[in-house]
Amino acid sequence: MGDLNDRQRLLLKSIIELYVKSGDPVASDLIEKTYDLGVSPATIRNEMVRLTELGYLKQPHTSAGRAPTPLGFRFYIAELMLEKDLPIMDEVTIKQQVMDCRSHFSRMVQAATRALSKKSGMLALAFVNEEVYYTGASNILDLPEFYDIDVMRFVLSLFDETLILQQIINKAQGEGTLHIIFGEETGYEYLRPTSFAFLDFNISPQRSGIIGVIGPDRLNFPVVIPYLKYMGQVLREASV
């Protein structure tokens, strides 16, 4: 993922940040008005075409704008994104809520899931020993990606059809503990506008699983990823 020049990298970053805010395909004139990239509108359009040809952007339907592809998002996360610092008060609150339940593993995981949902503003889930915990479904109801009742119904059905959820989790690749799966990579049509971000934790054979969030494909990764990493750290500390 290193075949982009500096201008293309800056343009991709700008497009993704605008897309995350609005959820709408980003047109070249909006980029020109919002960012001072130091190039002409024609150059912006040409570079957007090039980024589309390379697979980092897509042109949904007949829109003149472009939206990031999973490849574009992954490049952004790996090389362009700056993670947000967690507020100290959030760190203290999360740690206290999880530590208060440390004597009972399942309650501890449920507390971590509730805290993750509240702080990320997304639907949070944990999958431990074939048992699923989730909370925060109301957080995503106001997002345009979930206005479609069939999309929302399918997402909620994952917590009853754990086999499908496990299949999705198993699609995660890479050696690290943090994983991101975009809906269009799952093979399920109703998950196309969604994404999954989750963290593996393997404290012991009896204390392992995943914890993460489900949201739109334009998940606010600079915020969500630091919360996930911190949650993994707290779960490990609470299990010592």
N, C-alpha and C positions, 0 to 999 in steps of 0.2 A: 504494500500500500504506500509506495513512495514515488509514484510516477507523476505527481502534480508539482507544477512550479509555484513560486510564492504567490503570484497573482491568482492562480486557480485555487490555491489553499485558502486565501483570504476571501475569495468570492464564495466558495463552498461554506465556509464558516458563517458568512453573512446570511446566506440563503437559509441555512439550518436554523440560525437564531431567529430569523423572521418567521419561519415556518412553525417553530415551537410556540411562538407567541400567538399566532393567529390560526394555525391549522389549515390555512389556505395556500394553494400553490403561489409561489413568489414570482412576480413579473420583473423584468429588467428595469422598468421605470421606477418601481418601488425601491429597488436596490440603489439606484442612482440618487433618489431623493433622501434616502435614509443614511447612506454611507458615502464617505468621500474616498473612493478607491483610486482616484487619480487617473482614471481612464475614461474614454468616451462611451456613450451608451451603446454604440455599435460594437465596441470591443467587449462590453459586458455581455451583449447578446451572443456574440461569437463564442465567448468562453463558456457560456451556459450550454450552448449546443455541444461544445467539446466535452464538457463534464457529463452531459447526457450520453454521448457516444461512448464514453469511458465507463458508464454504468453507475456513476455517483448520483445522478439526478434522473428523474423521470418526468414525463409530461402527461399528467392525468387527463383523460378524456380529451376534450377539445380546448382546454384551458391554454392560454398563452403563457401561463406561469409554469414553474418547475417545482417539484417536491423532492426531498432526499429519498434515495433508495436505502435498503439495509446496508449496502456497501458504503454509501455516503455517510450514513450515521456511524458506522463502525470506524471509518477513517477519522471522523470528527472526534469520537470518543478516545481513540488511540493517540491522535497526534495534534488535535486542535483545541480540545476542550480544556477549560480550567475549572477544576473542582472547587465548589464553594466551601468555605470554612464553616463548620458547624458552630452555631452559637453555644457558648459555654453553658448557658442555662439548659439548653436542650440536652447536652451531654450529661449533665448532672441529673436531670429528670429521668432520662432513659435509663441510666445506670441504676438509679434508686428503684425504679419500677421493676426492673428485671431482678436486681439483687434481693428485693423483698420476697421473691418467689423462688429463690434458688434451691430451697429444700425439696421442691417438687418439680421435676423436670417439665412435665406437660404444662403446668401452670406458668412456669417460667417462659416457655416458648409462646404461650398465649399472650402473656404480658408483653413480650418483645414484639409480637405481631400487632397488638393494639397500638403500641408506641410507634411502630414504623408507619402504620396507616395514618395516625394523627399527624406525624411530623412530615410525611411525604405528601399528604393530601390525596393518596391513591388507595386502591383496594389492596390490602396486604394479605399474604397467605404464608402458611408454613406447612410443610409436608414432612411428617416425622413418623417413622415406623408404620407406614401405610395409613396414618391418620392425618386428616387435613383440618387445619384451622384457618379461618379467614374472617376478616372484618373490614369495614369501610366501604361496602358496596355503594352507599349513598354518596361517597366522595366523587364517583365518576359519572353519576347520573346527569350532571349538568354539562358534561363535556360532549361536544357535537358528535364525536366518534361513537358515542353510546346512545344517541337519540333513537337509533334503529333498534326496535324492540327485539328483533331476532339476534342482533349482536349481543345485547345485554343478556338475553335468555341463554345464549350459548356460553357466555363467560360464566354465568352463575351455575350452569349445569356441570361445569368442570369439577365443582366441589362435590357433586354426587357421582359423576362418572370419573372416578379417580384413575381409571386405566388410561383415558385420553390425556389427563393431566400428566401422568407419568410418562406417556409417550412424548409429550411436548418437552418435558424436562430432560428427557434422554437425548433430545436433539442438540443439547448444549455441547459445544466443542471447545477445545483448548485445555491447557493444563492448570490454569488458575482456578480460584474458587468463585470468582465473579463471572456471571454469565448473562448475556442478553440475547433474547430470541424475539425476532419480529414476526408479527402475525402472518405475514405472507410467506414466511419460511415454514409454517406449521402444516400447510396443506389443507387447512380448514378455512373455507370461504368467509365465514362469519367472524373469523379472527383477524382478517386482513388489516383492519384499522387499529389493531392493538399491538402492544409489545409487553414482554415479560423481562423483568430484571430480577435476578435472584442470586443468592450466595449459598454455596455449600458450607455446612459446618459439620465437622467430624471430630467431636470431642472424645467419644469412646464408641465402641460397637453398639451400645444401647442408647447413645446420645448423639445421633447424627441425623441429618436431614437437610432441608433447604428452607430458606426464608427469603421472601421477596415481595415484589409488587406487580400488579397488572394495571396497565394504563393505556393511553393512546400510543400510537407509534411515535408521536412527538413528545414522548416522556421527557421531563426536565432532568436529563441525565446529570448535569453538573450539581444538582441538589440531591437527587435520589441515590446516586452511587456513593457519596460520602456517608449518607445515613446507613446504607447497607453495610459498608465496611465497618462502621462503628458498631453496628448491631452485632456483627460477627465477633468483634473484639470483646464486647460486653458478655456475650454468651460464653465465650471461652473463659473469661475471668470469673464468671459466676459459677462455673463448673469445677473450678480448682478446689 
